[in-house]
Amino acid sequence: MKLHRIWAVILHYLYTQKRSIPRTMDIFYWPTLNILLWGFLSMFLQKTQQGSTSSIIAIILGALMLWMLFNRAQQDISIHFLEDVWNRNLLNLFVSPLTATEYIFSFIILSVFKVVIVGGVMTGLSLLLYHFNIFSIGIALVPFILNLLFFGWTIGLLIMTLIMRWGTDAQILAFSFAFLLQPFSAVFYPVAVLPKTLQLISYAFPSTYVFEGMRSVIATGEFSQGLMIQAFGANILYVGLAVIVFQHVFKKVLDQGLLTKLE
């Protein structure tokens, strides 16, 4: 990998971001709207649940903030690729020495940049409006965020692969897949409330272990290493599978000259 080629792709998207008000507003709009909506709902529930042993505000806002970071990571891979498909920019990129690995890594770096901004916006609003500090979770926040970012990037890569294979017929997944996954990830409620069959499905996702672990830290102050080991294990498996599938599809698309025909 060559850093200067990765940096060139990053600059391309940063300039595009800078010149587009809708793209810039998207970084701030959804985090702000969700923090306001779920924050005030949490305050209402907190007032109606007398004698609660744990902070409803902390559990709901903590889950929301972590989920938004996952969603951002996933969309920054798949939607940036979609924009290149829409703009028919893939040929311009891949006739250069740019490799697929460098291309994807540029998305990951951009994703980290945006995740920091989104996290900062949500943290500031939570402190200002609800006196909730996500950093009160402590050092456990690090493996929580890392697992969600890796899972988000993996899902983004898989969606990118599906778009390469089936064209823009699969583009709806770039916007909706996180919402399809949310009920099974037990974001705002414990896995135990799900039917037994859905619990088995739920435990197939690394995100489930993160949110179960987060609730445990907030409610009891205990960090479950077992849950994080399972989350990291699942992530390693899915990253490996996603890379294998992507390499197979990307090679097939190149061999058949389909890269510039995506529509």
Backbone bond lengths (Angstrom), bond angles and torsions (degrees), N, CA, C in turn:
res aa  C-N    CA-C-N  psi(-1)  N-CA   C-N-CA  omega(-1)  CA-C   N-CA-C  phi
1 M - - - 1.467 - - 1.525 109.83 -
2 K 1.321 116.09 141.86 1.457 122.47 177.53 1.532 109.48 -112.54
3 L 1.322 115.68 122.55 1.464 120.38 -176.17 1.516 112.19 -63.47
4 H 1.333 117.56 -33.98 1.464 118.98 -177.49 1.530 111.21 -67.03
5 R 1.336 117.41 -31.08 1.464 119.24 177.46 1.528 110.86 -73.73
6 I 1.333 115.84 -39.45 1.468 119.60 175.62 1.518 109.98 -61.45
7 W 1.334 116.41 -44.31 1.463 120.93 -179.45 1.530 111.18 -63.79
8 A 1.327 117.71 -34.96 1.464 121.07 178.73 1.530 111.02 -63.21
9 V 1.335 116.17 -42.91 1.472 119.79 178.35 1.525 110.36 -66.35
10 I 1.333 116.78 -41.08 1.466 120.62 178.27 1.521 110.53 -59.95
11 L 1.334 116.94 -45.02 1.466 120.84 178.98 1.524 111.13 -60.54
12 H 1.321 115.97 -39.56 1.468 120.31 178.69 1.529 110.95 -56.67
13 Y 1.331 116.27 -47.26 1.462 119.53 -178.07 1.527 112.30 -75.17
14 L 1.316 117.19 -31.20 1.466 119.66 176.73 1.519 110.82 -66.07
15 Y 1.333 117.20 -41.05 1.463 120.24 177.56 1.527 110.54 -65.80
16 T 1.343 115.71 -39.48 1.468 119.51 176.82 1.520 110.88 -63.22
17 Q 1.333 116.07 -42.03 1.468 121.60 177.98 1.522 110.69 -62.19
18 K 1.314 116.62 -44.55 1.458 121.94 -176.52 1.520 111.72 -63.46
19 R 1.319 117.27 -35.70 1.458 121.71 -175.72 1.526 112.71 -87.64
20 S 1.323 117.56 -2.32 1.466 120.97 -177.50 1.527 110.15 -118.34
21 I 1.317 116.36 109.95 1.465 120.52 178.48 1.531 111.35 -63.25
22 P 1.359 119.64 -44.47 1.474 118.93 178.59 1.524 113.11 -57.70
23 R 1.346 117.32 -41.06 1.464 119.74 179.95 1.525 111.17 -65.62
24 T 1.322 115.91 -39.37 1.465 119.87 179.50 1.520 111.05 -68.54
25 M 1.330 116.67 -42.33 1.457 120.75 -179.59 1.522 111.62 -65.75
26 D 1.331 116.13 -30.61 1.465 119.90 -179.72 1.526 111.70 -60.21
27 I 1.328 117.22 -30.92 1.463 120.87 179.48 1.522 110.98 -66.17
28 F 1.339 116.47 -32.43 1.465 120.98 -175.08 1.532 112.88 -102.26
29 Y 1.336 117.26 -30.61 1.467 121.02 -171.47 1.524 112.58 -63.60
30 W 1.340 117.50 -56.36 1.461 120.19 -175.42 1.520 113.45 -67.13
31 P 1.339 119.22 -42.70 1.472 117.79 175.46 1.523 113.22 -59.25
32 T 1.337 116.50 -42.05 1.466 120.20 -179.88 1.521 111.15 -65.54
33 L 1.338 116.71 -46.96 1.466 120.97 -179.02 1.522 111.33 -61.14
34 N 1.324 117.00 -44.28 1.465 120.40 -178.57 1.522 112.60 -68.16
35 I 1.319 116.88 -39.62 1.466 119.73 177.71 1.521 110.52 -63.44
36 L 1.321 117.77 -42.07 1.469 120.82 178.80 1.524 110.76 -64.59
37 L 1.326 116.89 -49.19 1.464 121.29 -176.53 1.527 111.89 -63.48
38 W 1.334 116.61 -54.54 1.460 120.28 -176.55 1.522 112.36 -74.33
39 G 1.310 116.52 -28.40 1.464 119.53 178.48 1.516 112.18 -66.12
40 F 1.327 116.23 -47.46 1.465 119.22 179.92 1.527 111.33 -69.48
41 L 1.336 117.11 -34.26 1.464 119.72 174.43 1.527 110.26 -63.12
42 S 1.320 116.86 -40.72 1.466 121.11 178.62 1.521 111.51 -63.01
43 M 1.330 116.03 -40.28 1.466 119.94 178.40 1.521 110.66 -62.77
44 F 1.327 116.02 -40.65 1.467 120.06 178.55 1.530 110.73 -63.56
45 L 1.328 116.58 -46.70 1.463 120.40 179.99 1.520 111.67 -64.45
46 Q 1.336 116.29 -36.97 1.467 120.70 179.04 1.527 110.64 -61.19
47 K 1.332 116.13 -39.98 1.464 120.44 -178.34 1.525 112.18 -72.17
48 T 1.347 115.89 -29.46 1.466 118.62 -177.33 1.526 112.61 -88.45
49 Q 1.329 117.78 -14.63 1.466 121.52 -179.21 1.526 109.79 -103.23
50 Q 1.287 116.66 81.77 1.460 121.10 179.46 1.527 109.97 -71.94
51 G 1.328 115.45 140.96 1.461 120.35 176.88 1.512 114.35 77.82
52 S 1.339 116.24 14.53 1.459 119.80 178.18 1.522 110.23 -63.60
53 T 1.319 116.68 137.50 1.462 119.99 -177.28 1.520 112.76 -84.09
54 S 1.292 118.20 -11.97 1.459 120.83 178.73 1.514 109.58 -137.96
55 S 1.288 115.77 159.41 1.451 121.09 -176.44 1.521 110.80 -77.07
56 I 1.316 115.61 116.21 1.463 119.99 177.47 1.518 110.29 -65.14
57 I 1.320 116.07 -39.19 1.464 120.22 179.12 1.522 110.29 -59.78
58 A 1.321 116.99 -45.54 1.465 120.77 -178.45 1.523 111.32 -64.09
59 I 1.326 116.87 -41.91 1.464 120.33 -177.83 1.521 111.20 -67.41
60 I 1.343 116.86 -46.22 1.465 119.86 -177.44 1.522 111.47 -71.48
61 L 1.331 117.27 -47.87 1.462 119.30 -179.03 1.527 111.64 -67.82
62 G 1.324 117.09 -38.04 1.463 119.70 176.97 1.516 111.29 -60.83
63 A 1.338 116.04 -44.76 1.461 120.55 178.61 1.524 111.16 -64.30
64 L 1.331 116.16 -43.33 1.464 120.27 -179.69 1.524 111.52 -60.88
65 M 1.321 116.38 -46.29 1.460 120.26 -177.03 1.526 111.29 -64.48
66 L 1.314 117.23 -42.22 1.461 119.82 178.11 1.524 111.21 -66.58
67 W 1.337 116.39 -38.67 1.460 119.44 179.49 1.526 111.47 -65.80
68 M 1.320 117.56 -38.48 1.460 120.70 178.46 1.528 111.07 -63.42
69 L 1.326 117.12 -34.64 1.465 120.03 177.37 1.531 110.52 -67.29
70 F 1.331 116.60 -41.47 1.469 120.53 175.79 1.525 110.59 -60.64
71 N 1.324 116.24 -47.11 1.456 121.52 -178.23 1.524 111.19 -61.25
72 R 1.335 115.87 -40.99 1.461 121.14 178.93 1.526 110.66 -63.36
73 A 1.328 116.56 -43.58 1.465 120.90 -179.73 1.524 111.21 -62.33
74 Q 1.328 116.23 -43.32 1.467 119.96 -179.45 1.519 111.61 -66.06
75 Q 1.321 116.90 -46.82 1.457 120.12 -175.61 1.524 112.67 -70.37
76 D 1.315 117.78 -30.68 1.462 119.31 -178.88 1.523 112.17 -69.55
77 I 1.308 118.26 -20.51 1.460 120.51 172.87 1.524 110.21 -82.44
78 S 1.318 116.52 -54.64 1.466 120.81 -171.34 1.526 113.40 -74.56
79 I 1.326 118.01 -38.75 1.463 119.58 -176.41 1.522 111.60 -75.62
80 H 1.331 118.33 -36.79 1.467 119.42 175.17 1.533 110.52 -60.55
81 F 1.327 115.94 -39.65 1.466 118.77 176.86 1.523 110.58 -65.31
82 L 1.327 116.50 -42.06 1.463 120.37 178.27 1.524 111.63 -58.62
83 E 1.330 116.74 -40.08 1.462 120.28 179.29 1.523 111.26 -61.62
84 D 1.328 116.19 -37.14 1.465 118.95 176.77 1.523 111.29 -68.49
85 V 1.331 116.90 -33.12 1.462 120.43 176.03 1.524 109.79 -67.65
86 W 1.336 116.63 -48.49 1.464 120.65 -179.88 1.528 112.05 -59.50
87 N 1.329 115.70 -41.17 1.467 120.72 -177.55 1.524 112.97 -85.82
88 R 1.332 116.62 1.50 1.469 122.56 -178.12 1.533 110.79 52.08
89 N 1.315 114.19 47.87 1.460 121.01 -176.03 1.529 113.00 -101.45
90 L 1.324 116.94 -4.51 1.467 119.73 -175.51 1.524 112.22 -64.22
91 L 1.342 116.14 -39.79 1.463 119.09 179.55 1.525 110.86 -62.13
92 N 1.341 116.19 -42.10 1.468 120.03 179.33 1.523 111.54 -60.27
93 L 1.327 116.01 -35.82 1.463 120.32 -177.89 1.523 112.14 -75.71
94 F 1.329 115.79 -45.50 1.464 118.56 -170.01 1.530 114.54 -92.15
95 V 1.344 118.30 -0.86 1.466 118.36 167.17 1.528 109.75 -82.46
96 S 1.324 115.56 -12.59 1.463 121.54 174.57 1.533 108.56 -82.71
97 P 1.336 118.02 174.12 1.479 119.58 178.09 1.534 113.85 -69.87
98 L 1.328 117.55 0.61 1.463 121.18 -178.62 1.522 110.83 -58.12
99 T 1.323 116.39 131.84 1.464 120.89 176.82 1.525 109.95 -97.63
100 A 1.331 115.97 163.22 1.464 120.39 178.56 1.522 110.91 -62.28
101 T 1.332 116.70 -36.77 1.468 120.64 179.16 1.521 111.03 -63.23
102 E 1.330 116.97 -44.47 1.471 121.17 178.38 1.524 110.71 -64.35
103 Y 1.314 115.96 -39.27 1.467 121.81 178.63 1.525 110.58 -59.97
104 I 1.314 116.79 -47.33 1.466 121.21 -179.21 1.523 111.25 -68.64
105 F 1.330 116.90 -40.47 1.461 119.83 179.08 1.526 111.76 -62.99
106 S 1.320 117.42 -32.70 1.468 119.48 176.50 1.521 110.38 -63.97
107 F 1.337 116.91 -37.71 1.461 120.81 176.37 1.522 111.06 -65.02
108 I 1.319 116.33 -41.29 1.465 120.61 -179.39 1.525 110.86 -63.21
109 I 1.335 116.93 -43.12 1.467 120.47 178.94 1.523 110.67 -64.75
110 L 1.335 116.90 -42.62 1.464 120.21 175.69 1.520 110.95 -60.72
111 S 1.323 115.74 -39.55 1.457 120.87 179.65 1.523 111.24 -61.77
112 V 1.336 117.06 -43.77 1.467 120.78 178.28 1.525 110.12 -60.49
113 F 1.317 116.44 -42.97 1.464 121.94 178.55 1.531 110.93 -58.07
114 K 1.333 116.70 -46.94 1.461 120.49 -178.61 1.526 111.81 -71.82
115 V 1.330 116.71 -35.94 1.466 120.46 177.77 1.522 110.63 -60.59
116 V 1.333 116.77 -40.54 1.467 120.68 178.05 1.529 110.21 -62.03
117 I 1.337 116.95 -43.07 1.465 120.41 179.65 1.523 110.75 -65.50
118 V 1.334 116.42 -48.97 1.469 120.73 -179.86 1.522 110.66 -60.96
119 G 1.326 116.80 -44.32 1.460 120.27 177.87 1.511 112.27 -61.36
120 G 1.325 116.79 -39.66 1.463 120.64 178.25 1.516 112.42 -64.80
121 V 1.343 116.41 -42.29 1.468 120.90 178.74 1.523 110.58 -62.35
122 M 1.320 117.17 -48.14 1.462 120.72 -177.96 1.525 111.79 -67.30
123 T 1.326 116.99 -38.94 1.465 120.24 178.42 1.519 110.92 -63.62
124 G 1.333 116.28 -43.82 1.461 120.35 179.29 1.516 112.43 -62.62
125 L 1.337 116.96 -45.19 1.466 120.70 179.48 1.525 111.38 -65.66
126 S 1.320 117.18 -40.22 1.467 120.69 179.87 1.522 111.54 -64.05
127 L 1.320 116.35 -40.47 1.465 120.30 177.55 1.516 111.10 -67.26
128 L 1.323 115.80 -43.74 1.462 120.91 -175.31 1.523 112.57 -69.55
129 L 1.329 116.65 -44.23 1.466 120.52 -172.38 1.527 113.83 -93.29
130 Y 1.333 117.58 -33.69 1.466 120.02 -171.11 1.525 113.56 -125.38
131 H 1.327 117.26 1.29 1.472 122.28 179.40 1.530 111.42 56.61
132 F 1.331 115.38 34.18 1.467 120.42 176.43 1.519 109.35 -108.47
133 N 1.325 116.05 127.32 1.459 121.84 178.87 1.524 108.98 -112.68
134 I 1.314 116.96 113.09 1.466 121.14 -178.35 1.525 111.49 -59.69
135 F 1.340 116.72 -26.18 1.464 120.19 -179.11 1.529 112.34 -73.88
136 S 1.337 116.76 -7.14 1.465 119.56 174.89 1.532 111.22 -67.05
137 I 1.325 116.39 -16.50 1.466 120.17 175.72 1.522 110.56 -65.20
138 G 1.325 115.76 -26.82 1.462 120.09 176.39 1.519 113.59 89.86
139 I 1.317 115.50 -157.93 1.465 122.13 -175.63 1.523 111.85 -63.57
140 A 1.329 117.07 -20.87 1.469 120.61 178.36 1.522 111.62 -61.94
141 L 1.329 116.58 -20.75 1.459 120.61 -179.94 1.532 111.29 -61.43
142 V 1.315 117.07 -30.80 1.473 121.13 -177.38 1.530 111.98 -63.09
143 P 1.352 119.94 -55.42 1.469 118.50 178.16 1.525 112.90 -65.49
144 F 1.340 117.56 -30.42 1.465 119.66 176.63 1.527 109.95 -59.89
145 I 1.325 116.20 -51.67 1.464 120.86 -176.92 1.529 111.18 -66.63
146 L 1.328 116.88 -43.05 1.465 119.93 -179.31 1.526 111.50 -60.07
147 N 1.329 116.70 -44.30 1.465 119.75 179.45 1.519 111.70 -62.71
148 L 1.317 116.98 -42.28 1.462 120.13 -179.12 1.523 111.60 -68.60
149 L 1.323 117.18 -38.33 1.463 119.82 178.21 1.527 110.76 -64.63
150 F 1.325 116.91 -46.56 1.463 119.59 179.84 1.526 111.23 -62.62
151 F 1.327 116.45 -40.18 1.460 119.50 178.89 1.527 110.46 -67.46
152 G 1.333 117.02 -40.60 1.459 120.92 177.85 1.519 111.87 -62.00
153 W 1.337 116.62 -44.59 1.466 119.97 178.58 1.525 111.27 -65.01
154 T 1.327 116.77 -36.29 1.464 120.53 178.71 1.520 111.01 -64.80
155 I 1.334 116.35 -46.08 1.466 120.36 177.90 1.524 110.03 -62.63
156 G 1.336 116.63 -42.00 1.461 120.42 178.11 1.519 112.04 -59.80
157 L 1.338 116.71 -41.12 1.464 120.86 178.82 1.525 111.16 -66.12
158 L 1.334 117.24 -39.47 1.463 120.59 178.30 1.527 111.09 -65.43
159 I 1.333 117.09 -40.96 1.467 120.52 178.02 1.525 110.06 -65.33
160 M 1.320 116.30 -41.50 1.466 121.60 175.83 1.532 110.43 -57.70
161 T 1.326 116.55 -40.81 1.463 121.69 178.71 1.523 111.08 -65.49
162 L 1.330 116.47 -41.96 1.466 120.52 178.97 1.523 111.25 -63.85
163 I 1.331 116.64 -38.17 1.466 120.31 178.07 1.528 110.01 -66.09
164 M 1.337 116.98 -39.14 1.467 120.12 175.84 1.528 110.95 -61.13
165 R 1.318 115.70 -38.32 1.473 120.22 -175.78 1.517 112.45 -78.26
166 W 1.339 117.48 -43.14 1.461 120.74 -174.08 1.528 113.98 -115.61
167 G 1.323 117.41 6.02 1.456 120.06 177.89 1.518 112.13 73.69
168 T 1.318 116.12 -161.03 1.462 120.97 -175.28 1.527 112.94 -72.85
169 D 1.322 117.83 -1.54 1.470 119.40 171.64 1.528 110.32 -61.22
170 A 1.329 116.02 -24.93 1.472 120.79 -179.16 1.522 112.71 -96.75
171 Q 1.342 117.84 6.18 1.459 119.69 -173.30 1.529 113.50 -67.10
172 I 1.329 117.44 -24.86 1.460 120.10 -179.74 1.524 111.18 -59.13
173 L 1.334 117.26 -28.08 1.463 120.84 -179.70 1.520 112.09 -64.86
174 A 1.325 117.02 -30.04 1.469 120.31 -179.93 1.521 111.37 -62.41
175 F 1.332 116.60 -30.52 1.460 121.10 -177.16 1.526 112.98 -98.65
176 S 1.329 116.90 -26.46 1.467 119.01 -169.55 1.518 115.24 -111.71
177 F 1.332 118.40 -14.59 1.463 118.79 -170.74 1.520 112.44 -62.04
178 A 1.330 117.04 -38.38 1.469 119.63 179.93 1.524 110.97 -60.44
179 F 1.338 116.54 -37.66 1.462 120.06 179.79 1.527 111.04 -71.14
180 L 1.339 116.98 -32.65 1.460 120.08 175.83 1.523 110.97 -67.40
181 L 1.321 115.88 -33.24 1.463 121.56 -177.72 1.527 112.52 -80.44
182 Q 1.318 116.73 -25.64 1.469 121.27 -171.65 1.527 114.28 -56.38
183 P 1.341 120.27 -45.94 1.476 118.95 -178.97 1.526 113.39 -61.55
184 F 1.346 116.90 -30.86 1.460 120.59 -177.77 1.526 112.41 -85.67
185 S 1.325 117.28 -13.17 1.467 120.91 -179.22 1.516 112.62 -89.07
186 A 1.337 116.57 -1.38 1.472 121.20 178.25 1.529 110.92 51.58
187 V 1.323 115.33 52.85 1.466 120.65 -175.53 1.520 111.30 -68.68
188 F 1.332 117.19 -47.85 1.464 121.11 -173.06 1.526 113.44 -109.45
189 Y 1.308 117.53 3.96 1.466 121.13 -178.44 1.524 108.44 -150.79
190 P 1.329 117.68 157.60 1.471 120.08 179.91 1.524 111.94 -71.08
191 V 1.305 115.79 154.69 1.465 121.29 179.07 1.524 110.72 -60.08
192 A 1.325 117.06 -28.73 1.467 121.80 -176.01 1.524 113.26 -59.85
193 V 1.340 118.38 -22.77 1.466 119.71 -178.63 1.527 111.44 -79.81
194 L 1.316 117.78 -13.05 1.460 121.09 -179.88 1.524 110.67 -79.23
195 P 1.334 118.15 152.66 1.470 120.61 171.89 1.528 110.23 -59.29
196 K 1.318 116.28 154.95 1.462 121.16 -174.46 1.532 112.53 -54.24
197 T 1.335 116.54 -43.13 1.468 119.70 -179.18 1.517 111.33 -62.59
198 L 1.330 116.09 -42.99 1.461 120.13 -179.94 1.524 111.72 -69.57
199 Q 1.332 116.80 -27.72 1.465 119.18 176.33 1.525 110.80 -62.94
200 L 1.329 116.51 -39.57 1.466 120.26 178.34 1.525 110.83 -63.26
201 I 1.333 115.88 -41.08 1.468 120.25 177.23 1.523 110.20 -65.83
202 S 1.320 115.66 -41.74 1.462 121.17 -177.37 1.518 111.99 -58.92
203 Y 1.317 116.73 -41.95 1.465 120.54 -177.15 1.532 113.09 -73.65
204 A 1.327 116.76 -1.70 1.464 119.59 175.23 1.524 111.90 -80.57
205 F 1.349 117.10 -11.65 1.461 120.99 -175.17 1.527 111.26 -106.80
206 P 1.324 118.52 132.69 1.473 121.36 177.42 1.519 112.91 -58.63
207 S 1.329 116.66 -31.63 1.467 120.81 -178.11 1.521 111.67 -61.13
208 T 1.323 117.38 -33.02 1.464 121.03 -179.99 1.525 111.08 -60.22
209 Y 1.317 116.83 -44.74 1.470 121.03 -179.08 1.528 111.24 -65.79
210 V 1.327 116.10 -33.14 1.468 119.86 178.49 1.521 110.84 -65.14
211 F 1.329 117.11 -47.85 1.465 119.52 -176.36 1.529 112.05 -73.11
212 E 1.318 116.98 -32.74 1.462 119.20 172.72 1.529 109.94 -64.06
213 G 1.321 116.41 -41.91 1.460 120.84 178.49 1.511 112.89 -65.98
214 M 1.331 116.41 -39.10 1.466 120.35 179.28 1.524 111.17 -62.97
215 R 1.336 116.51 -44.73 1.469 119.75 179.48 1.524 110.98 -63.67
216 S 1.324 116.48 -36.14 1.464 120.03 178.28 1.523 111.16 -64.06
217 V 1.328 117.09 -42.53 1.467 120.78 179.53 1.520 110.68 -64.32
218 I 1.335 117.24 -44.58 1.464 120.80 -177.92 1.525 111.24 -68.81
219 A 1.332 117.04 -41.82 1.463 120.66 -174.87 1.522 113.19 -78.32
220 T 1.335 116.99 -38.49 1.473 119.76 -173.28 1.523 113.88 -121.13
221 G 1.330 116.54 -13.74 1.462 119.86 -176.65 1.517 113.14 80.71
222 E 1.333 117.75 5.25 1.460 121.71 -177.64 1.527 110.82 -101.44
223 F 1.323 115.70 132.47 1.462 122.17 177.67 1.523 109.27 -99.73
224 S 1.331 116.14 122.94 1.463 121.08 -177.99 1.527 110.40 -90.40
225 Q 1.322 116.34 105.95 1.460 120.26 177.04 1.529 111.15 -65.89
226 G 1.321 115.84 -32.45 1.460 119.99 179.98 1.515 112.26 -60.40
227 L 1.331 116.37 -43.86 1.460 120.28 178.99 1.522 111.12 -62.14
228 M 1.342 116.86 -41.15 1.460 119.95 -178.47 1.521 111.84 -70.37
229 I 1.321 117.19 -35.06 1.465 119.96 176.48 1.530 109.96 -62.99
230 Q 1.335 115.94 -41.66 1.460 120.04 177.79 1.525 111.14 -64.98
231 A 1.335 116.49 -39.93 1.463 120.42 179.09 1.526 110.88 -64.09
232 F 1.331 116.98 -47.12 1.464 120.36 179.00 1.529 111.07 -63.63
233 G 1.334 116.56 -39.30 1.461 120.18 178.53 1.522 111.92 -61.71
234 A 1.334 116.08 -45.57 1.465 120.37 178.44 1.524 110.80 -63.70
235 N 1.332 116.45 -39.54 1.467 119.95 179.23 1.520 111.81 -63.52
236 I 1.319 116.61 -43.10 1.471 120.24 178.80 1.527 110.38 -59.79
237 L 1.338 115.92 -43.04 1.462 120.78 178.98 1.524 111.00 -62.23
238 Y 1.337 116.79 -48.27 1.461 120.52 -176.19 1.524 112.50 -70.15
239 V 1.335 117.07 -36.93 1.471 119.67 176.40 1.527 109.76 -61.15
240 G 1.330 116.22 -45.19 1.464 120.18 178.90 1.522 112.20 -59.99
241 L 1.333 116.46 -46.22 1.466 120.60 179.46 1.523 111.38 -64.20
242 A 1.345 116.62 -42.16 1.467 120.70 -179.03 1.524 111.25 -62.76
243 V 1.327 116.62 -41.52 1.471 120.94 179.82 1.527 110.64 -65.46
244 I 1.331 117.15 -43.01 1.468 120.99 179.77 1.525 110.71 -62.46
245 V 1.328 116.74 -46.89 1.468 121.07 -179.67 1.525 110.42 -64.06
246 F 1.347 116.84 -43.38 1.462 120.07 -179.97 1.525 111.11 -61.45
247 Q 1.325 117.20 -46.73 1.466 120.58 -178.92 1.526 111.11 -60.34
248 H 1.326 116.52 -41.42 1.467 120.80 179.61 1.527 110.83 -63.62
249 V 1.330 116.81 -49.04 1.463 121.04 -177.66 1.525 110.97 -68.08
250 F 1.332 117.30 -42.19 1.463 120.59 -178.48 1.535 110.83 -62.47
251 K 1.325 116.90 -42.26 1.468 120.61 178.07 1.526 110.72 -63.57
252 K 1.325 116.19 -40.74 1.462 120.43 179.64 1.525 111.01 -65.58
253 V 1.324 116.42 -41.56 1.466 121.05 179.05 1.526 110.68 -63.67
254 L 1.340 116.89 -42.70 1.465 120.64 178.64 1.528 111.10 -65.24
255 D 1.328 116.88 -44.88 1.464 120.90 -178.00 1.526 111.78 -62.16
256 Q 1.329 116.73 -34.29 1.462 120.82 -177.31 1.526 112.38 -94.03
257 G 1.340 116.50 1.20 1.461 120.26 178.13 1.518 113.81 65.63
258 L 1.329 116.38 33.15 1.471 120.53 -175.13 1.522 113.48 -93.93
259 L 1.328 117.41 -6.67 1.464 119.99 -172.89 1.521 111.90 -61.61
260 T 1.315 116.57 -37.78 1.475 119.99 -178.16 1.524 112.10 -88.85
261 K 1.333 117.10 -1.39 1.464 120.24 -178.18 1.521 112.38 -104.35
262 L 1.330 116.55 6.55 1.459 119.67 179.71 1.515 109.59 -65.08
263 E 1.327 115.91 128.21 1.469 120.18 178.26 1.518 109.65 -160.47
